[in-house]
Amino acid sequence: MQIAVVALGKIGLPLAVQFADAGHDVIGVDVNQKVVDLVNAGVEPFPGEAHLQQKLSELVPAGRLRATTDYADAIPNADAVVLVVPLFVNDETWDPDFAWMDAATQSLSEHLTKDTLVSYETTLPVGTTRNRWKPMLEKGSGLVEGTDFHLVFSPERVLTGRVFEDLRKYPKLIGGLTDEGARRATDFYEAVLTFDERPDLARANGVWNLGTAEAAEMAKLAETTYRDVNIGLANQFAVYADTVGVDVYQVIEACNSQPYSHIHRPGIAVGGHCIPVYPRLYLSTDPDADIVRRARVFNASMPGRVVAKAQEVLGSLDGLNAVVLGASYRGGVKETAFSGVFETVNALRERGANVTVHDPMYSDDELAAFGWDAYHLGGAADLGIIQADHAEYKNISASDLPGLKLLIDGRNTTDPAIWAGTPRLVIGGGQ
């Protein structure tokens, strides 16, 4: 097949590579000329994705994969077009911001040809495929969906860093606007993906047709919103456990020892491109979902709660040297999307602390670009707050932060035995 992939980001590029690796001819479209040039040189534009560089080194020289900024070069006569353009959310109103996706869809429509399958993989509010993309594609192309081309929604369900593994592990969900579109999508994804055996599933791992685009849209929102609500509940338990002197981690371990409880772990922040964002996309079409809203607000409050706890223990933070350990939103990933570092730094600065940030994945200049002074282990520190569970922090000790008066481990990642003699707090009372 001839396949076009629109947007060569941390999901789109591995998808393009997966399709090419399955034996198809793939053209990737991206507005960033630097990304296009790196892909065409066979060089990964971002680090950290397992097997990506190896596959690029094989597929690009073999002519199976190339990149362009020109939709006219990639879209006409493609058998399938897969779009993975980012969708943003307004931080103040929580409304979805479709600007980038609208622009990509308009450009796609202007070059769409008959008999093409168009699949959106970006997570969307329920109803977007049918009510927004279908009219835009039809108007821009002059073609009729369901007759001249087919439109489906098929959410990406992978985690950056292990995309190729997750593509094999999880069922590929699809939802079409017509039965024929769904059939075409099933044939397409079966031709480009292979699946691990999953005896734990109710039906065979593979392409799962959910019947409608709306069902597929809701499935992606629901599985991610569940995680945010679950973490919100864990954080609520942790805050209460602190007030009654209970170790919430023991409580959660006890609860999860039977098969009907799956309580997640509490923590200082919920970050990344997905969990903080998708509940707000869900709320955009179900504004009465109070449980979802309250969990999102509670999770967003956790950095401020942690800093307030530090002030409660130490008294005034004014003039103290506070170190935030971890800029990334999670350990081992060089990405700050919705990371708790931002609110943690802001809350500390509001209380007059002198704030520095440490992260083994970021250089001093990269931290400076965010407006933070870099901290180097061994420098004087009064307060340390672990924000990301990098592996490097598991064995960190008080000697790495001379003069430390308090460590708050926001991820419960450090060894309490190592910290004997130095005040150490964990969200939820775990010591």
N, C-alpha and C positions, 0 to 999 in steps of 0.2 A: 504493500500500500504506500501511497504518498500521504504523509501526515504532516500537519503544521501544528506547532505548539506556540501559543501566544503568551509571552512573558517567561523569561528564562531566569527566574529567581530560585530560591532554595527548594522549591517544590517543582517548578516548571522544568528546570534544566535536568534534574534526575529523571523526570517523566520522559522527556525527549530522549535521553540516553537509553532508558528502558525500552522505548519503542524501537529505537534504532538497533539495540542489542537483540531484539526479537526478530530482526531481519528485514525491517522496513526502512524506507527512505524518509528522513525527517528533516524539516527546515524549522528552526526556531526563530521567532520574531521577538525582538526586544527594542525598546526605545533608547536604551543605553548603549552607545557606540562602543564603549570600553568593554562591556560584557560581550558584545558581539565579536569584537576583535579577539578577546581571550578565548572564547569558544572556538572560533575558527583557527586559532593557533593550537588548539588541543590542550588548553590550560584552564583549570578550574578557576572561576572568578571569585570563589569564596571557599575558605578552608572548612574542614570538619565533616564533610559528607563521605561516609565510608564507601570505598570502591569507585568514587566518581572520577578521580584523576586517572585511575587505571583504565576505565572504560572510555573516557575521552581520548586517551592516548591511542586506543585501538580504533575507535569508530570514526573519528574525524579524518585521519589519513586514509582510511578505507573508503571515504566518500559517502558514508551512511548518514552522517549528521553534519549540518552546517547551520550558520546563523545569519540573520539579516535584520536591518531596521525597516525594510520595505515590505509592507503587506502585499503589494502587487507581485512580489517575488515569491511569496509563500502560499497565499490563499487560493488563487485560481487553480482549479482542477485538483485540489487536494481531495482525497477520499474522506478524510476526517480532519477536523480542526478541534484542538483541545485548548481551552482558554483557562489560564490560572493567574489572572491579573489581580493584584491586591484590592481588597475592599476595606475601606477605613471607616472608623466610627468617630463622630464628633465627641470630644471628651466632655463638653459641657452639656449638650442636649441629648447625647446618646443616639442621635439619629445616624443611620448609615450614610456614608459619603460615597456616592457612586461615580465620582468624577473620572477616575482612572478607568473604571470598567466601562462607563459610557463611551469614553473616547476610543477605547480598544474595540468595543462592539460596533461603533460607527465605522471605524476603519475596516473592520472585518466585513461588515455588510456591503461596503462599496466594492469589494473584490470577490464576494461569494459567488460560486458557480453551482449549477444544478447538480443534484445527486450527492451533495456533501452532507456528512454527518457533523453536527456541531455539538460539542459537549462542554459544558461549563463545570469546572471542578472547584472554583472558588466558593467557599461557604457563603450562603445567601439567605436572606429572610424568606420565609415561606411565601410562595406566589411570584417570586421575582422572575423565574425562568419563563413562566407563561405570560405574565402581565407586563414585564418590562423588556426582556430580551427578544421575545417573539415579535412584537410590533416593531422594534427597532431594526431587527434583521430583515424583516419583510419590507419595511419602508425603504431602507437603504439599498437593498438588492433588487427590489421589484419581483422577488420570488415569493412563493407561497409555502409556508411551513406545512409539512405533512404530505405535500405533493411534489414540490421541487427540491426541497431539502428537509432534513430532520434535525430537531433540536431536543436535547436531553440534558438532565442534570445528573452528575455523577461525582459526589463529593470526594475530595482527597481525604484520606484517613491516616496519614503517615506522620511520623515525627522526624524533624530534621536531624541529621546525623545517622539515621538508619532507614532512609527512604526505601532502598531496594529490599531490605529485609521485611519491612512492613507491607510493601506491595504484595509480597508472597503470603504474608501471615493473615491478613484481614480480608473478608469478603468485599468485593467491589460492588458497591450499591449503585443502582441506576434507576432513573425514573424518567419516562418519556411523556410527550404530549399526545402521542398516538401509539398504537400497538406496533406499527411498522417501525417507528422510531426506536422503540424499546428493543425490537428484534435486531435492528441494525447496530444499536449500541452494544447489545450482548455479543454479537458476532465480532465487533471491533475489539472489545476488551478481552475476549477470549483469545483473540489473535495476538495480543501484545503483552498479556500477563500470564504468569504461571502461579499456581497456588499450592501452599503447603497443605498436607493432610491435617485436618482439624477434627479429631474424634469427639472433641468437647462441644461441637456445634450441633444444633438441632437438624441442620441440613448440610449438605456437602459444601465445603469451602469453594468459592468461585464467584461468578457474577450473579448477583441477586437482584432481580427485577422487583421493585417495590410498587409497581403499578402506575404511579403518577410522579411527576416531577415534584409536586408538593410533598409527597411522602418521603422522597429522598432528601429534599431540603430540610424537612423537619427532623429526620433521623440524625443528620449531622449536627444540627443545633441541639437536639435532645441529648445525644451522647456526651457532648462537651459541657452543656449547661448542667447536666447531672454532676459532673466533677466539681464545678464551681459551687453548686449548692451543697454538695457533700463536704467540701473543704470548709465552706462557711459554717456548717454544723460542727465540724471538728474544731474550728477556731472558737465558736461559741462555747463548746465544752471546755476548751483550754482556758479561756478567760475565766469561766466559772471555777474551774479546778484550782486556779491560782488563788481565788478568794477563800477556798475552804481547805487549802493545803493538801490537795490530792494530786498524784502524778497521773496526768491524763493519758500518758503513753501506756501505763499499765492497764488503765481502764479500757483503752481502745484495743489493746492486745487481748484482754479478756473477752470483750464483746465480739471480736472477730474470730474467736475460737470456735464459734458455731456458724453454720453455713448461711445464715440469713442476715448477718451483719457484715457490712463492708465499709466501715468508717475509715475515711482517709486520714492523713496526718495533718495536724495544724502547722502553721508556719507564718513567718513575718510578711510574706507577700505571695500573691498569685500572679505570675507574669507570663510573658510569651505572646505570640500572635493569636492564640486561640482562646484559652480559657477566660481571660478578662474581656474578650471582645464578643464572642458568640452569644453569651447570655443577653447582651444588649441588642444584638441582631434579632434574637428571639422576641425580646420585649417590644421591638419596633412594630410587630404585628399582633402581639398579645400583651398590651399594656396593663392588663389586669392581673398579670402573673406576679403577685406580691411576694411569693416565696423566692422567686428568681431575683427580684429586685433587692430584697432585703439581704440575701446572701452576697450579692455583688457589692453592695454598699458596705457590709460588714467586712468582707475580705479586703476591700480597698482601705479600710480604716486601720488595718493591722500595723503598718509601719509607725503610724502615729501613736498607737497604743504601746508599742515596744519602747519608743523614745520616752513616752510618759512614764513608763515603768522605770527606766533608767534614772529619770529625774526624781522619782519617788525614792529610789534607793540612795542616790548620791547627793540629793539636794539640788541646788542650782547647778545647771550645766554651763552657766556663763563662764567663758574663758577656758573651759576644759578642752583637752585635745581628744577629740572623738574620731575613731577610725571605723569606717564602714568596710567590712571585708566581703568583697564580691560585688561587682557591677553587673554581671550577667544575671538574667532572670532565673537561670538554673545552672547547676554545676556542670562543668564540662562543655558548655556551649557559649561561644563568643557572640552573644546577642543580648541587647538591652531592651528589647520590645516590652513595654509595660513592666519593666523591672522595678522591684521594690526599692532599688537604690535611690531613685529620684525623690520619692516621698520621705525616705529615711533621712537623706541629706537635708531636705528642706525643713523637716521637723527639728533636726538638730541645730540647724542654723537659726531657726526662729527662736530657739532657746539660748542663743549666744555662744554655742560651742564652736571651736575651731575644727572644721571637718576636713579630713583627708580620706581618700578612697584607695583601696588596694584590690587588685585583681590580677592573678597570674597570667591571664589571657590577654591583657591589655598593656600597651606601652604607656609610659608617662605622657607622651604627646597625645595618645588616643584618649586618655583620661582627661587631659587638659582641654580637649576639644568639647567635652561635655561641661566644662566649667569647674572641674574638680582638681585639686592639688593631689598628686600621687603620694601614697604612703609606702615606705619600704620597711619590711620587717626589721626590727631592731631599733626603730625610732621610738621616741618617747610617746606614751599613750596613757590617757586616764580611763577611757571607755572604749571598748571594742564591741561592735555589733556584727555578727556573721549574717550576711544577707543572702549569700549564694552558697550552696553546698558543694563547692569545688573539692576534689579529692585532696588537694594540698592543705586543706584546713582540718582534715581529720586528726592529724597529729600535731597541730599547732599548740604551743604552750605559752605560759606567761612569760617565759624568757624571750619569746619572739616579740613581745609588746612590753618593754620595760616600763615599770611604774604603774602598770594597769591596776585600777581600782575595781573594775567590774567588766566581766564579759557576759554579754547576752547572746546566746547561741540561737539565732532565729530559725535554724534548721535542725537542731538537735543532732549535729554531725560530729561534735568534738567528744573526746574521751574524758569522762568526769574524773577518772583516776589521775590523768595528767594535770588536771586543774586543782587538785587538792591543795588547799591553802590560799587559793585565790577565789574571790566571789564569782560564781558562775550561775547564771539563770537560763532556763529553757522555757519557752512558751508552753504553759500548761503544767509547770511544776516538776517536769522530769529533771533530775540532777545527775 
